[in-house]
Amino acid sequence: MTTWVKICSIDIASPPSVKHPDDKKKIYYSLTSNGKKVAKVHDQMHETIKTKLVDKLTAKYSIDDLKIVANFLDDLYQLEQKF
C-alpha cells in the first residue's frame, strides 16, 4: 500500500536561507515543524523500503551463500582501499 502525502500546501521551510560559506551555489533552509515531520516520514519510508528489499533479496540465499558474498565484497573493499 502506498501512502501519498500532499506537501504542496504545507510550509516545510521557513523563508530565511543561509548560503554556504565555501560554495555560494548552495542554499540552506531551516525546516519548520511541519517540514521536520515530512522529512521524518520520508526517512522512515526509505528505511522501510530498504528493509523489505534486503529481506526479499536475502530470503532466496542460504547463510553460506551470503557469507561467500560478504567475504567477496569485503575482499573487494580491501583491494579498493589500496588504490
Rosetta blueprint (number, residue, H / E / L):
1 M L
2 T L
3 T L
4 W L
5 V L
6 K L
7 I L
8 C L
9 S L
10 I L
11 D L
12 I L
13 A E
14 S E
15 P E
16 P E
17 S E
18 V E
19 K E
20 H L
21 P L
22 D L
23 D L
24 K L
25 K L
26 K L
27 I E
28 Y E
29 Y E
30 S E
31 L E
32 T L
33 S H
34 N H
35 G H
36 K H
37 K H
38 V H
39 A H
40 K H
41 V H
42 H H
43 D H
44 Q H
45 M H
46 H H
47 E H
48 T H
49 I H
50 K H
51 T H
52 K H
53 L H
54 V H
55 D H
56 K H
57 L H
58 T H
59 A L
60 K L
61 Y L
62 S L
63 I H
64 D H
65 D H
66 L H
67 K H
68 I H
69 V H
70 A H
71 N H
72 F H
73 L H
74 D H
75 D H
76 L H
77 Y H
78 Q H
79 L H
80 E H
81 Q H
82 K L
83 F L
